Amino acid sequence: MRNKAPHVGEPGAMGLATPTAIMVATGRGAAMGTLFRRGPALEALARVDTLVLDKTGTITQGKPTLTELQVFGIAEDRALAVVAAVERNSEHPIGGAIIAAAKERGLDIPEAQEAEAVPGYGIRALVEGIRVAAGSDRFLENLGIDIAAISGQVEKLAAQGGTPVLGAADGKLVVLFAVADPPKESSKAALSAMHALSLKTIMLTGDNRRTAESVARAMGIDRVVAEVLPNAKADEVKRLQEGGARVAFVGDGINDAPALAQADVGIAIGTGTDIAVEAGEVILMSGDLTGAANAVALARQTMKTIRLNFFWAYAYNVALIPLAAGLFYPLTGWLLNPMIAAAAMSVSSLFVVTNSLRLRRFEPQASLPA
């Protein structure tokens, strides 16, 4: 019987250098509550230098509450009820805060008809024969409604970190709300950990600029891009990439999905919408921003481990393959016994696997609050 030709392949240690490190890293990430949906996400995340973050539900709790209610020529309950009627046709968390406040007062919320939402601005509808509009100050200004009398109050509420929401009935301003969405307890520590990793942090939000800047100052965020329309978030990410930035985007909402897909790495908050989770390559199962900093640190450590694995594998084989081939025999009489050669190859592979297993001891950069 004719002998089969021996299989010639890559040295074992080189073949193990990358997959073992990625396997251990993804396992360690899962233990920390971070899921990597594919291996290349680790490599891409290790190269990231800019972290772009959504505000609502990512930096903040995503559970806004009504903190201010001022009415102009109308009863409070009536103003709250008609605006809540309009907001029932909106999916924005701010609208949810107004509806919740109306329900807490036990108000009957009427039905709204002909609802028309303007993403990034507000919503309007017909409520019991009255044309009601609710949204940002720029939304009401675009509708031709005079808000000059309360512009100072709007500025003040925004500077305090609240989101002003104005309501109008039949073309006249009738109510001013302020809705507050406090930051998550861990957000500031997470952002500090990101800065420790030399990451530039940018908050990208459709919220009022003054409100966004107030939150950014409190959290220590480097830059704010506010009043961005939902469909323009991906364009902002692309603009950063065209400027040479390697971008990871962190978000949780439906509107964040295009930006998650556009970024070099999309990091989705696991407690967010299904669409955002599907668009993300890295999923933070805890819903906590600390996971983003930890994911970047783990990715960088993984790439260091892979480089060390390859250095060892190449150096080891470059040193021993000539000896195993007998190149030194004419000069020194050295030959490598086949059994010793097999054992030496195993030692190389064992080093690579052991070095990769060190990633199991990776410690998070930021921890969840106790």
Number of C-alpha atoms within 10 A of each C-alpha: 3 4 5 6 6 6 5 6 7 8 14 15 24 20 15 20 25 21 15 19 27 24 16 18 29 24 17 20 24 15 11 19 18 25 22 21 14 11 15 13 18 25 16 18 26 21 18 20 18 19 25 27 23 23 24 24 24 23 27 21 17 20 16 23 21 22 17 15 16 14 18 13 10 14 12 14 14 15 23 25 23 29 30 28 27 31 28 19 19 20 10 16 18 25 26 19 22 26 24 16 17 23 15 9 11 11 15 14 19 15 15 23 16 12 20 15 19 13 15 19 21 24 25 26 25 20 22 13 10 14 20 26 31 28 25 22 24 16 19 24 12 11 12 11 18 16 17 11 9 14 11 11 13 23 16 15 20 24 18 15 22 28 28 26 25 27 27 26 22 13 16 18 23 19 22 23 23 24 24 24 24 18 20 16 15 18 22 19 20 24 25 20 21 25 17 11 16 12 20 18 22 18 22 25 22 20 22 24 18 21 21 24 22 16 25 21 12 11 17 15 20 14 15 20 18 18 18 19 15 18 15 15 23 20 14 17 25 18 12 16 16 10 9 10 18 20 26 28 28 32 31 31 21 15 20 29 27 21 29 30 19 20 22 22 28 29 34 34 28 23 18 19 17 15 16 27 26 17 22 29 22 29 28 28 18 15 20 24 30 25 28 29 24 25 28 25 21 24 23 20 18 26 21 13 24 23 14 16 27 18 15 19 23 15 11 16 19 11 10 14 14 13 16 18 11 15 14 13 14 9 8 9 9 13 15 16 10 10 8 11 16 11 12 15 18 14 14 20 22 15 16 28 20 13 17 25 18 14 22 15 9 17 13 17 21 21 18 15 10 4
